[in-house]
Amino acid sequence: MSKTAADAASRLGLMTENRRIAVYGASGLTGGFVVSDLLRRGWEPVLSGRDGGKLEAVAAARDGEVDVRPAPVDDPVALDR
């Protein structure tokens, strides 16, 4: 992140020590790219989406370095489980 972007994020209260982030649709093509980029940048992606089996397969391919949280779109508290 550039210094300008970091300064703006800090002013908005977006900077945090928590580096975990949910990626909904992580088993899809774009979600896979997002997960890879987050890992490369030192984030801890939490794989989320409707199909727990597909998410587990993605996690297995990454040697368990990511958490999996299946979550239907109509269940807003599913990520808290």
Secondary structure as GFF3:
##gff-version 3
##sequence-region A 1 81
A	DSSP	alpha_helix	3	11	.	.	.	ID=ss1
A	DSSP	beta_strand	20	24	.	.	.	ID=ss2
A	DSSP	alpha_helix	29	40	.	.	.	ID=ss3
A	DSSP	beta_strand	44	49	.	.	.	ID=ss4
A	DSSP	alpha_helix	52	61	.	.	.	ID=ss5
A	DSSP	beta_strand	67	70	.	.	.	ID=ss6
A	DSSP	three_ten_helix	78	80	.	.	.	ID=ss7
###
